[in-house]
Structures are given as structure tokens and as C-alpha cells.
Amino acid sequence: MLVKNSSKEKFFIKELIEAIERLNMENIQSKKVLEQIVQLFASNTERIWYKHWQVINITKHSKNW
């Protein structure tokens, strides 16, 4: 979970935007190339997510979100 408006959320979004901007989508000539780009995007997104996520244990004593 990323806490809304937290610094971790801001860094996650910043890194995700940078990863999208780095994708080379100018010359997609085949389905295979498109699949590689999509796979790279998925891998980058997962890597960035796990870098910034944090586990939150919700118990009966937790505040309501």
C-alpha cells in the first residue's frame, strides 16, 4: 500500500513517469516488439512498486481509513 499524498507516493509516481518516458515506442514494427515493450513496462512498474510499497497491518484497533 502507498499512503496517499506521502513522500513515498510522490517518489513512486515520479519514477513511474520516468520509466514510461524511457520506453522506446517510436518505431513499433511488429507484435513481438510491442510485447517486449509491454513486458519491460510491467517489469519496471513491479520493480518500482516493490521499492516504494509498505506493509500496513490492519487490526481491530486501527483507525478507519
PDB file as gemmi writes it, atoms N, CA and C in Angstrom:
CRYST1    1.000    1.000    1.000  90.00  90.00  90.00 P 1                      
ATOM      1  N   MET A   1       0.838  -1.166   0.000  1.00  0.00           N  
ATOM      2  CA  MET A   1       0.000   0.000   0.000  1.00  0.00           C  
ATOM      3  C   MET A   1       0.888   1.235   0.000  1.00  0.00           C  
ATOM      4  N   LEU A   2       0.496   2.218  -0.745  1.00  0.00           N  
ATOM      5  CA  LEU A   2       1.143   3.525  -0.699  1.00  0.00           C  
ATOM      6  C   LEU A   2       0.178   4.486  -0.023  1.00  0.00           C  
ATOM      7  N   VAL A   3       0.672   5.202   0.940  1.00  0.00           N  
ATOM      8  CA  VAL A   3      -0.167   6.159   1.653  1.00  0.00           C  
ATOM      9  C   VAL A   3      -0.358   7.385   0.766  1.00  0.00           C  
ATOM     10  N   LYS A   4      -1.623   7.775   0.604  1.00  0.00           N  
ATOM     11  CA  LYS A   4      -1.955   8.899  -0.263  1.00  0.00           C  
ATOM     12  C   LYS A   4      -1.258  10.176   0.212  1.00  0.00           C  
ATOM     13  N   ASN A   5      -0.706  10.922  -0.738  1.00  0.00           N  
ATOM     14  CA  ASN A   5      -0.020  12.196  -0.506  1.00  0.00           C  
ATOM     15  C   ASN A   5       1.255  12.068   0.327  1.00  0.00           C  
ATOM     16  N   SER A   6       1.785  10.863   0.437  1.00  0.00           N  
ATOM     17  CA  SER A   6       3.040  10.674   1.173  1.00  0.00           C  
ATOM     18  C   SER A   6       4.220  10.915   0.249  1.00  0.00           C  
ATOM     19  N   SER A   7       5.390  11.064   0.828  1.00  0.00           N  
ATOM     20  CA  SER A   7       6.591  11.249   0.009  1.00  0.00           C  
ATOM     21  C   SER A   7       6.871   9.983  -0.806  1.00  0.00           C  
ATOM     22  N   LYS A   8       6.581   8.805  -0.240  1.00  0.00           N  
ATOM     23  CA  LYS A   8       6.780   7.557  -0.986  1.00  0.00           C  
ATOM     24  C   LYS A   8       5.886   7.517  -2.218  1.00  0.00           C  
ATOM     25  N   GLU A   9       4.645   7.998  -2.089  1.00  0.00           N  
ATOM     26  CA  GLU A   9       3.743   8.027  -3.240  1.00  0.00           C  
ATOM     27  C   GLU A   9       4.282   8.976  -4.308  1.00  0.00           C  
ATOM     28  N   LYS A  10       4.770  10.122  -3.895  1.00  0.00           N  
ATOM     29  CA  LYS A  10       5.301  11.095  -4.852  1.00  0.00           C  
ATOM     30  C   LYS A  10       6.514  10.540  -5.587  1.00  0.00           C  
ATOM     31  N   PHE A  11       7.426   9.869  -4.855  1.00  0.00           N  
ATOM     32  CA  PHE A  11       8.598   9.283  -5.498  1.00  0.00           C  
ATOM     33  C   PHE A  11       8.203   8.128  -6.415  1.00  0.00           C  
ATOM     34  N   PHE A  12       7.199   7.337  -6.006  1.00  0.00           N  
ATOM     35  CA  PHE A  12       6.705   6.248  -6.847  1.00  0.00           C  
ATOM     36  C   PHE A  12       6.185   6.792  -8.172  1.00  0.00           C  
ATOM     37  N   ILE A  13       5.354   7.813  -8.103  1.00  0.00           N  
ATOM     38  CA  ILE A  13       4.778   8.407  -9.309  1.00  0.00           C  
ATOM     39  C   ILE A  13       5.878   9.002 -10.184  1.00  0.00           C  
ATOM     40  N   LYS A  14       6.829   9.685  -9.558  1.00  0.00           N  
ATOM     41  CA  LYS A  14       7.936  10.292 -10.317  1.00  0.00           C  
ATOM     42  C   LYS A  14       8.733   9.219 -11.057  1.00  0.00           C  
ATOM     43  N   GLU A  15       9.083   8.141 -10.367  1.00  0.00           N  
ATOM     44  CA  GLU A  15       9.853   7.068 -11.001  1.00  0.00           C  
ATOM     45  C   GLU A  15       9.048   6.357 -12.075  1.00  0.00           C  
ATOM     46  N   LEU A  16       7.741   6.194 -11.861  1.00  0.00           N  
ATOM     47  CA  LEU A  16       6.904   5.548 -12.856  1.00  0.00           C  
ATOM     48  C   LEU A  16       6.825   6.390 -14.131  1.00  0.00           C  
ATOM     49  N   ILE A  17       6.669   7.682 -13.976  1.00  0.00           N  
ATOM     50  CA  ILE A  17       6.647   8.580 -15.139  1.00  0.00           C  
ATOM     51  C   ILE A  17       7.965   8.506 -15.894  1.00  0.00           C  
ATOM     52  N   GLU A  18       9.077   8.508 -15.169  1.00  0.00           N  
ATOM     53  CA  GLU A  18      10.389   8.421 -15.810  1.00  0.00           C  
ATOM     54  C   GLU A  18      10.545   7.098 -16.568  1.00  0.00           C  
ATOM     55  N   ALA A  19      10.044   6.006 -15.980  1.00  0.00           N  
ATOM     56  CA  ALA A  19      10.136   4.700 -16.642  1.00  0.00           C  
ATOM     57  C   ALA A  19       9.313   4.691 -17.928  1.00  0.00           C  
ATOM     58  N   ILE A  20       8.154   5.325 -17.904  1.00  0.00           N  
ATOM     59  CA  ILE A  20       7.314   5.404 -19.101  1.00  0.00           C  
ATOM     60  C   ILE A  20       8.001   6.241 -20.168  1.00  0.00           C  
ATOM     61  N   GLU A  21       8.597   7.348 -19.763  1.00  0.00           N  
ATOM     62  CA  GLU A  21       9.278   8.219 -20.726  1.00  0.00           C  
ATOM     63  C   GLU A  21      10.476   7.538 -21.375  1.00  0.00           C  
ATOM     64  N   ARG A  22      11.107   6.595 -20.667  1.00  0.00           N  
ATOM     65  CA  ARG A  22      12.278   5.894 -21.210  1.00  0.00           C  
ATOM     66  C   ARG A  22      11.908   4.799 -22.217  1.00  0.00           C  
ATOM     67  N   LEU A  23      10.640   4.391 -22.238  1.00  0.00           N  
ATOM     68  CA  LEU A  23      10.232   3.348 -23.175  1.00  0.00           C  
ATOM     69  C   LEU A  23      10.354   3.857 -24.609  1.00  0.00           C  
ATOM     70  N   ASN A  24      10.948   3.053 -25.464  1.00  0.00           N  
ATOM     71  CA  ASN A  24      11.115   3.430 -26.866  1.00  0.00           C  
ATOM     72  C   ASN A  24       9.894   2.939 -27.645  1.00  0.00           C  
ATOM     73  N   MET A  25       8.961   3.852 -27.904  1.00  0.00           N  
ATOM     74  CA  MET A  25       7.735   3.492 -28.608  1.00  0.00           C  
ATOM     75  C   MET A  25       7.640   4.195 -29.961  1.00  0.00           C  
ATOM     76  N   GLU A  26       8.764   4.699 -30.461  1.00  0.00           N  
ATOM     77  CA  GLU A  26       8.754   5.446 -31.708  1.00  0.00           C  
ATOM     78  C   GLU A  26       8.626   4.564 -32.944  1.00  0.00           C  
ATOM     79  N   ASN A  27       9.133   3.359 -32.876  1.00  0.00           N  
ATOM     80  CA  ASN A  27       9.158   2.542 -34.082  1.00  0.00           C  
ATOM     81  C   ASN A  27       8.759   1.101 -33.744  1.00  0.00           C  
ATOM     82  N   ILE A  28       7.476   0.897 -33.472  1.00  0.00           N  
ATOM     83  CA  ILE A  28       6.979  -0.438 -33.153  1.00  0.00           C  
ATOM     84  C   ILE A  28       6.587  -1.102 -34.473  1.00  0.00           C  
ATOM     85  N   GLN A  29       7.430  -2.041 -34.910  1.00  0.00           N  
ATOM     86  CA  GLN A  29       7.248  -2.632 -36.234  1.00  0.00           C  
ATOM     87  C   GLN A  29       6.521  -3.969 -36.207  1.00  0.00           C  
ATOM     88  N   SER A  30       6.378  -4.558 -35.038  1.00  0.00           N  
ATOM     89  CA  SER A  30       5.739  -5.872 -35.005  1.00  0.00           C  
ATOM     90  C   SER A  30       5.065  -6.098 -33.651  1.00  0.00           C  
ATOM     91  N   LYS A  31       4.257  -7.129 -33.631  1.00  0.00           N  
ATOM     92  CA  LYS A  31       3.584  -7.519 -32.392  1.00  0.00           C  
ATOM     93  C   LYS A  31       4.618  -7.939 -31.338  1.00  0.00           C  
ATOM     94  N   LYS A  32       5.670  -8.609 -31.775  1.00  0.00           N  
ATOM     95  CA  LYS A  32       6.716  -9.067 -30.848  1.00  0.00           C  
ATOM     96  C   LYS A  32       7.401  -7.880 -30.166  1.00  0.00           C  
ATOM     97  N   VAL A  33       7.709  -6.841 -30.929  1.00  0.00           N  
ATOM     98  CA  VAL A  33       8.340  -5.643 -30.356  1.00  0.00           C  
ATOM     99  C   VAL A  33       7.397  -4.993 -29.345  1.00  0.00           C  
ATOM    100  N   LEU A  34       6.109  -4.909 -29.686  1.00  0.00           N  
ATOM    101  CA  LEU A  34       5.122  -4.341 -28.769  1.00  0.00           C  
ATOM    102  C   LEU A  34       5.041  -5.161 -27.490  1.00  0.00           C  
ATOM    103  N   GLU A  35       5.039  -6.477 -27.620  1.00  0.00           N  
ATOM    104  CA  GLU A  35       5.001  -7.350 -26.443  1.00  0.00           C  
ATOM    105  C   GLU A  35       6.232  -7.136 -25.562  1.00  0.00           C  
ATOM    106  N   GLN A  36       7.390  -6.934 -26.159  1.00  0.00           N  
ATOM    107  CA  GLN A  36       8.611  -6.677 -25.386  1.00  0.00           C  
ATOM    108  C   GLN A  36       8.510  -5.352 -24.631  1.00  0.00           C  
ATOM    109  N   ILE A  37       7.961  -4.347 -25.279  1.00  0.00           N  
ATOM    110  CA  ILE A  37       7.801  -3.042 -24.634  1.00  0.00           C  
ATOM    111  C   ILE A  37       6.841  -3.155 -23.455  1.00  0.00           C  
ATOM    112  N   VAL A  38       5.724  -3.869 -23.664  1.00  0.00           N  
ATOM    113  CA  VAL A  38       4.744  -4.047 -22.592  1.00  0.00           C  
ATOM    114  C   VAL A  38       5.358  -4.826 -21.437  1.00  0.00           C  
ATOM    115  N   GLN A  39       6.137  -5.857 -21.744  1.00  0.00           N  
ATOM    116  CA  GLN A  39       6.790  -6.647 -20.695  1.00  0.00           C  
ATOM    117  C   GLN A  39       7.800  -5.800 -19.920  1.00  0.00           C  
ATOM    118  N   LEU A  40       8.549  -4.978 -20.624  1.00  0.00           N  
ATOM    119  CA  LEU A  40       9.502  -4.087 -19.964  1.00  0.00           C  
ATOM    120  C   LEU A  40       8.770  -3.113 -19.044  1.00  0.00           C  
ATOM    121  N   PHE A  41       7.655  -2.559 -19.525  1.00  0.00           N  
ATOM    122  CA  PHE A  41       6.855  -1.650 -18.697  1.00  0.00           C  
ATOM    123  C   PHE A  41       6.349  -2.363 -17.443  1.00  0.00           C  
ATOM    124  N   ALA A  42       5.848  -3.584 -17.607  1.00  0.00           N  
ATOM    125  CA  ALA A  42       5.343  -4.344 -16.460  1.00  0.00           C  
ATOM    126  C   ALA A  42       6.461  -4.629 -15.455  1.00  0.00           C  
ATOM    127  N   SER A  43       7.618  -5.010 -15.948  1.00  0.00           N  
ATOM    128  CA  SER A  43       8.763  -5.292 -15.061  1.00  0.00           C  
ATOM    129  C   SER A  43       9.205  -4.040 -14.317  1.00  0.00           C  
ATOM    130  N   ASN A  44       9.293  -2.934 -15.039  1.00  0.00           N  
ATOM    131  CA  ASN A  44       9.696  -1.673 -14.406  1.00  0.00           C  
ATOM    132  C   ASN A  44       8.681  -1.238 -13.360  1.00  0.00           C  
ATOM    133  N   THR A  45       7.400  -1.370 -13.686  1.00  0.00           N  
ATOM    134  CA  THR A  45       6.348  -0.982 -12.743  1.00  0.00           C  
ATOM    135  C   THR A  45       6.423  -1.828 -11.480  1.00  0.00           C  
ATOM    136  N   GLU A  46       6.607  -3.133 -11.637  1.00  0.00           N  
ATOM    137  CA  GLU A  46       6.707  -4.017 -10.480  1.00  0.00           C  
ATOM    138  C   GLU A  46       7.930  -3.668  -9.621  1.00  0.00           C  
ATOM    139  N   ARG A  47       9.058  -3.432 -10.273  1.00  0.00           N  
ATOM    140  CA  ARG A  47      10.281  -3.086  -9.536  1.00  0.00           C  
ATOM    141  C   ARG A  47      10.085  -1.795  -8.749  1.00  0.00           C  
ATOM    142  N   ILE A  48       9.482  -0.796  -9.385  1.00  0.00           N  
ATOM    143  CA  ILE A  48       9.252   0.489  -8.722  1.00  0.00           C  
ATOM    144  C   ILE A  48       8.252   0.329  -7.585  1.00  0.00           C  
ATOM    145  N   TRP A  49       7.201  -0.463  -7.812  1.00  0.00           N  
ATOM    146  CA  TRP A  49       6.191  -0.680  -6.771  1.00  0.00           C  
ATOM    147  C   TRP A  49       6.829  -1.290  -5.521  1.00  0.00           C  
ATOM    148  N   TYR A  50       7.604  -2.371  -5.715  1.00  0.00           N  
ATOM    149  CA  TYR A  50       8.202  -3.034  -4.558  1.00  0.00           C  
ATOM    150  C   TYR A  50       9.261  -2.174  -3.875  1.00  0.00           C  
ATOM    151  N   LYS A  51       9.796  -1.236  -4.577  1.00  0.00           N  
ATOM    152  CA  LYS A  51      10.758  -0.314  -3.972  1.00  0.00           C  
ATOM    153  C   LYS A  51      10.061   0.657  -3.009  1.00  0.00           C  
ATOM    154  N   HIS A  52       8.813   1.012  -3.308  1.00  0.00           N  
ATOM    155  CA  HIS A  52       8.140   2.064  -2.546  1.00  0.00           C  
ATOM    156  C   HIS A  52       6.974   1.601  -1.672  1.00  0.00           C  
ATOM    157  N   TRP A  53       6.533   0.379  -1.812  1.00  0.00           N  
ATOM    158  CA  TRP A  53       5.378  -0.063  -1.045  1.00  0.00           C  
ATOM    159  C   TRP A  53       5.726  -0.264   0.416  1.00  0.00           C  
ATOM    160  N   GLN A  54       4.706  -0.295   1.245  1.00  0.00           N  
ATOM    161  CA  GLN A  54       4.926  -0.621   2.644  1.00  0.00           C  
ATOM    162  C   GLN A  54       3.751  -1.442   3.134  1.00  0.00           C  
ATOM    163  N   VAL A  55       4.052  -2.388   4.002  1.00  0.00           N  
ATOM    164  CA  VAL A  55       3.019  -3.261   4.549  1.00  0.00           C  
ATOM    165  C   VAL A  55       2.334  -2.529   5.692  1.00  0.00           C  
ATOM    166  N   ILE A  56       1.019  -2.568   5.662  1.00  0.00           N  
ATOM    167  CA  ILE A  56       0.244  -1.980   6.745  1.00  0.00           C  
ATOM    168  C   ILE A  56      -0.642  -3.075   7.307  1.00  0.00           C  
ATOM    169  N   ASN A  57      -0.468  -3.369   8.573  1.00  0.00           N  
ATOM    170  CA  ASN A  57      -1.288  -4.368   9.218  1.00  0.00           C  
ATOM    171  C   ASN A  57      -2.528  -3.697   9.782  1.00  0.00           C  
ATOM    172  N   ILE A  58      -3.674  -4.118   9.300  1.00  0.00           N  
ATOM    173  CA  ILE A  58      -4.931  -3.571   9.780  1.00  0.00           C  
ATOM    174  C   ILE A  58      -5.452  -4.498  10.872  1.00  0.00           C  
ATOM    175  N   THR A  59      -5.677  -3.937  12.024  1.00  0.00           N  
ATOM    176  CA  THR A  59      -6.204  -4.686  13.144  1.00  0.00           C  
ATOM    177  C   THR A  59      -7.497  -4.057  13.614  1.00  0.00           C  
ATOM    178  N   LYS A  60      -8.137  -4.674  14.569  1.00  0.00           N  
ATOM    179  CA  LYS A  60      -9.392  -4.120  15.075  1.00  0.00           C  
ATOM    180  C   LYS A  60      -9.144  -2.799  15.802  1.00  0.00           C  
ATOM    181  N   HIS A  61      -7.882  -2.490  16.141  1.00  0.00           N  
ATOM    182  CA  HIS A  61      -7.550  -1.245  16.819  1.00  0.00           C  
ATOM    183  C   HIS A  61      -7.083  -0.166  15.862  1.00  0.00           C  
ATOM    184  N   SER A  62      -7.021  -0.472  14.558  1.00  0.00           N  
ATOM    185  CA  SER A  62      -6.581   0.512  13.563  1.00  0.00           C  
ATOM    186  C   SER A  62      -7.646   1.573  13.383  1.00  0.00           C  
ATOM    187  N   LYS A  63      -7.197   2.780  13.020  1.00  0.00           N  
ATOM    188  CA  LYS A  63      -8.136   3.848  12.706  1.00  0.00           C  
ATOM    189  C   LYS A  63      -8.853   3.526  11.416  1.00  0.00           C  
ATOM    190  N   ASN A  64     -10.038   4.081  11.255  1.00  0.00           N  
ATOM    191  CA  ASN A  64     -10.759   3.936   9.988  1.00  0.00           C  
ATOM    192  C   ASN A  64     -10.067   4.769   8.932  1.00  0.00           C  
ATOM    193  N   TRP A  65      -9.979   4.235   7.715  1.00  0.00           N  
ATOM    194  CA  TRP A  65      -9.351   4.940   6.609  1.00  0.00           C  
ATOM    195  C   TRP A  65     -10.380   5.820   6.037  1.00  0.00           C  
TER     196      TRP A  65                                                      
END                                                                             
